């Protein structure tokens, strides 16, 4: 499973894509957020973090699979 990173999430991870190890049992977006917080504690400090699964915004209960296209969309500030 690969995750595309944008904005501050890319800065935190230090790369544009993350690969989830095959042995991880991530079944929902919520599971993914917990895993990300464990691997990259700074992500827990973000005021919000939207997740898109297969090009659609997803809530924490949305199932994810090994072939899902996942993108992390960090909070955006404007002015």
Residue frames as a rotation matrix with the C-alpha (Angstrom) as fourth column:
UNK 1
0.587 0.810 0.000 0.00
0.810 -0.587 0.000 0.00
0.000 0.000 -1.000 0.00
UNK 2
-0.592 -0.770 0.237 1.38
0.775 -0.625 -0.097 3.39
0.222 0.126 0.967 -0.97
UNK 3
0.480 0.671 -0.565 0.37
0.790 -0.611 -0.055 6.74
-0.382 -0.420 -0.823 0.43
UNK 4
-0.046 -0.424 0.905 0.93
0.715 -0.647 -0.266 10.03
0.698 0.634 0.333 -1.37
UNK 5
0.069 -0.036 -0.997 2.02
0.903 -0.423 0.077 12.91
-0.424 -0.906 0.003 0.86
UNK 6
0.160 0.044 0.986 1.48
0.631 -0.773 -0.068 16.62
0.759 0.633 -0.152 0.34
UNK 7
0.538 0.098 0.837 2.45
-0.284 -0.914 0.289 19.82
0.793 -0.394 -0.464 2.15
UNK 8
0.121 -0.495 0.860 3.50
-0.979 -0.204 0.020 19.46
0.165 -0.845 -0.509 5.77
UNK 9
0.814 0.171 0.556 2.93
-0.321 0.929 0.185 15.70
-0.484 -0.329 0.811 5.75
UNK 10
0.811 -0.584 0.039 5.66
0.306 0.367 -0.879 15.42
0.499 0.724 0.476 3.12
UNK 11
0.174 -0.755 0.633 7.94
-0.578 -0.598 -0.554 17.60
0.797 -0.269 -0.541 5.26
UNK 12
0.425 0.052 0.904 7.30
-0.878 0.267 0.398 15.46
-0.221 -0.962 0.159 8.35
UNK 13
0.870 -0.022 0.492 7.98
0.055 0.997 -0.052 12.15
-0.489 0.072 0.869 6.58
UNK 14
-0.014 -0.936 -0.353 10.82
-0.438 -0.311 0.844 13.53
-0.899 0.167 -0.405 4.47
UNK 15
-0.928 -0.235 0.291 9.46
0.146 0.488 0.861 11.97
-0.344 0.841 -0.418 1.29
UNK 16
-0.614 0.695 -0.375 6.57
-0.789 -0.522 0.323 12.22
0.028 0.494 0.869 -1.17
UNK 17
0.298 0.690 -0.659 5.37
-0.562 0.685 0.463 8.61
0.771 0.233 0.592 -0.78
UNK 18
-0.331 -0.327 0.885 5.17
-0.891 0.418 -0.178 6.10
-0.312 -0.847 -0.429 2.03
UNK 19
-0.197 0.262 -0.945 4.94
-0.434 0.841 0.324 2.35
0.879 0.474 -0.053 1.61
UNK 20
0.324 0.381 0.866 3.07
-0.943 0.199 0.265 0.45
-0.072 -0.903 0.424 4.29
UNK 21
-0.761 -0.646 0.058 4.78
-0.644 0.763 0.047 -2.85
-0.075 -0.001 -0.997 5.14
UNK 22
-0.383 0.617 -0.687 2.78
-0.405 0.556 0.726 -5.88
0.830 0.556 0.037 4.00
UNK 23
-0.616 0.074 -0.784 2.49
0.562 0.739 -0.372 -7.26
0.552 -0.670 -0.497 7.55
UNK 24
-0.957 0.288 -0.022 0.58
-0.199 -0.715 -0.670 -4.23
-0.209 -0.637 0.742 8.87
UNK 25
-0.535 0.840 0.091 -3.12
0.843 0.525 0.113 -4.87
0.047 0.137 -0.989 9.42
UNK 26
-0.822 0.265 -0.503 -4.56
-0.150 -0.955 -0.257 -1.51
-0.549 -0.136 0.825 8.41
UNK 27
-0.560 0.686 0.464 -8.21
0.809 0.573 0.129 -1.98
-0.177 0.448 -0.876 7.52
UNK 28
0.591 0.802 0.092 -9.66
0.807 -0.586 -0.076 1.53
-0.007 0.119 -0.993 7.86
UNK 29
0.276 -0.426 0.861 -8.61
0.203 -0.850 -0.486 5.16
0.939 0.309 -0.148 7.49
UNK 30
0.811 0.066 0.581 -8.68
-0.523 -0.363 0.771 5.36
0.262 -0.929 -0.260 11.31
UNK 31
0.814 -0.561 0.152 -6.18
0.429 0.756 0.495 2.48
-0.393 -0.337 0.856 11.54
UNK 32
0.310 -0.699 0.644 -3.97
0.799 -0.176 -0.575 4.31
0.515 0.693 0.504 9.05
UNK 33
0.493 -0.083 0.866 -4.06
-0.250 -0.967 0.049 7.53
0.834 -0.241 -0.497 11.10
UNK 34
0.929 -0.171 0.329 -3.06
-0.288 0.228 0.930 5.64
-0.234 -0.959 0.162 14.25
UNK 35
0.596 -0.735 0.322 -0.18
0.772 0.635 0.022 3.95
-0.221 0.235 0.947 12.38
UNK 36
0.308 -0.466 0.829 0.99
0.489 -0.670 -0.558 7.28
0.816 0.578 0.021 10.96
UNK 37
0.723 0.027 0.690 0.95
-0.478 -0.701 0.529 8.84
0.498 -0.713 -0.494 14.44
UNK 38
0.875 -0.425 0.233 3.08
0.085 0.608 0.790 6.00
-0.477 -0.671 0.568 15.77
UNK 39
0.366 -0.753 0.547 5.60
0.930 0.325 -0.175 6.21
-0.046 0.573 0.819 12.92
UNK 40
-0.510 -0.439 0.740 5.63
0.535 -0.835 -0.126 10.02
0.673 0.332 0.661 12.67
UNK 41
-0.255 0.435 -0.864 4.58
0.945 -0.079 -0.318 11.56
-0.207 -0.897 -0.391 16.02
UNK 42
-0.871 -0.102 -0.480 4.62
0.064 -0.993 0.096 15.08
-0.487 0.053 0.872 14.55
UNK 43
-0.764 0.644 0.048 1.58
0.063 0.001 0.998 14.15
0.643 0.765 -0.042 12.45
UNK 44
-0.170 0.702 -0.692 -0.43
0.954 0.293 0.063 13.91
0.247 -0.649 -0.720 15.68
UNK 45
-0.502 -0.125 -0.856 0.14
0.535 -0.823 -0.194 17.65
-0.680 -0.555 0.480 16.13
UNK 46
-0.938 0.185 0.293 -1.65
0.178 -0.469 0.865 18.61
0.298 0.864 0.407 12.90
UNK 47
-0.701 0.712 0.047 -4.92
-0.539 -0.485 -0.689 20.46
-0.468 -0.508 0.723 13.51
UNK 48
0.533 0.823 0.197 -6.62
-0.469 0.481 -0.741 18.36
-0.704 0.302 0.642 10.87
UNK 49
-0.701 -0.708 -0.082 -5.63
-0.486 0.391 0.782 15.75
-0.522 0.588 -0.618 8.34
UNK 50
0.455 0.860 -0.232 -7.89
-0.749 0.229 -0.621 14.80
-0.481 0.457 0.749 5.48
UNK 51
-0.607 -0.560 0.563 -7.45
-0.168 0.784 0.598 11.44
-0.776 0.269 -0.570 3.80
UNK 52
0.220 0.627 -0.748 -8.55
-0.947 -0.048 -0.318 10.62
-0.235 0.778 0.583 0.28
UNK 53
-0.409 -0.233 0.882 -9.10
-0.065 0.972 0.226 7.00
-0.910 0.035 -0.412 -0.75
UNK 54
-0.420 0.168 0.892 -9.37
0.853 0.408 0.325 6.39
-0.309 0.898 -0.315 -4.48
UNK 55
-0.824 -0.113 0.555 -9.68
0.379 -0.838 0.393 10.15
0.420 0.534 0.734 -5.12
UNK 56
0.225 0.916 0.334 -12.56
0.100 -0.362 0.927 10.71
0.969 -0.175 -0.173 -2.65
UNK 57
-0.426 -0.319 0.847 -12.41
-0.745 -0.408 -0.528 12.20
0.514 -0.855 -0.064 0.84
UNK 58
0.004 0.348 -0.938 -12.85
0.208 0.917 0.341 9.48
0.978 -0.196 -0.068 3.44
UNK 59
0.492 0.162 0.855 -13.83
-0.774 -0.368 0.515 9.41
0.398 -0.915 -0.056 7.11
UNK 60
-0.340 -0.771 0.539 -12.09
-0.936 0.332 -0.116 7.25
-0.089 -0.544 -0.835 9.71
UNK 61
0.085 0.452 0.888 -14.46
-0.392 0.834 -0.387 4.30
-0.916 -0.315 0.248 9.19
UNK 62
0.666 0.172 -0.725 -13.75
-0.743 0.070 -0.666 4.00
-0.064 0.983 0.174 5.44
UNK 63
0.703 -0.422 0.573 -12.17
0.231 0.897 0.378 0.63
-0.673 -0.133 0.728 4.57
UNK 64
0.356 -0.660 -0.661 -8.82
-0.910 -0.405 -0.086 0.62
-0.211 0.633 -0.745 2.80
UNK 65
0.919 -0.074 0.387 -7.21
0.130 0.984 -0.122 -2.18
-0.372 0.162 0.914 0.87
UNK 66
0.064 -0.988 0.142 -3.78
0.479 0.155 0.864 -3.03
-0.876 0.012 0.483 -0.49
UNK 67
-0.409 -0.200 0.891 -4.73
0.913 -0.092 0.398 -1.61
0.002 0.976 0.220 -3.89
UNK 68
0.687 0.690 -0.228 -6.32
0.703 -0.711 -0.036 1.61
-0.186 -0.135 -0.973 -2.62
UNK 69
-0.202 -0.669 0.716 -4.86
0.627 -0.650 -0.431 4.90
0.753 0.362 0.550 -3.79
UNK 70
0.556 0.350 -0.754 -4.40
0.829 -0.290 0.477 6.93
-0.051 -0.891 -0.452 -0.60
UNK 71
-0.199 -0.594 0.779 -3.43
0.460 -0.759 -0.461 10.59
0.866 0.266 0.424 -0.27
UNK 72
-0.030 0.108 -0.994 -2.88
0.964 -0.261 -0.058 12.65
-0.265 -0.959 -0.096 2.88
UNK 73
0.029 0.149 0.988 -4.18
0.532 -0.840 0.111 16.17
0.846 0.522 -0.104 2.58
UNK 74
-0.584 -0.364 -0.725 -2.85
0.810 -0.215 -0.545 18.42
0.043 -0.907 0.420 5.36
UNK 75
0.401 0.693 -0.600 -4.58
0.698 -0.655 -0.290 21.52
-0.593 -0.302 -0.746 6.73
UNK 76
-0.211 -0.389 0.897 -4.38
0.884 -0.468 0.005 24.49
0.417 0.794 0.443 4.38
UNK 77
-0.052 0.165 -0.985 -3.99
0.617 -0.770 -0.162 28.07
-0.785 -0.616 -0.061 5.46
UNK 78
0.024 0.125 0.992 -5.03
0.943 -0.333 0.019 30.94
0.333 0.935 -0.126 3.29
UNK 79
-0.242 -0.137 -0.961 -4.97
0.636 -0.770 -0.051 34.64
-0.733 -0.623 0.274 3.29
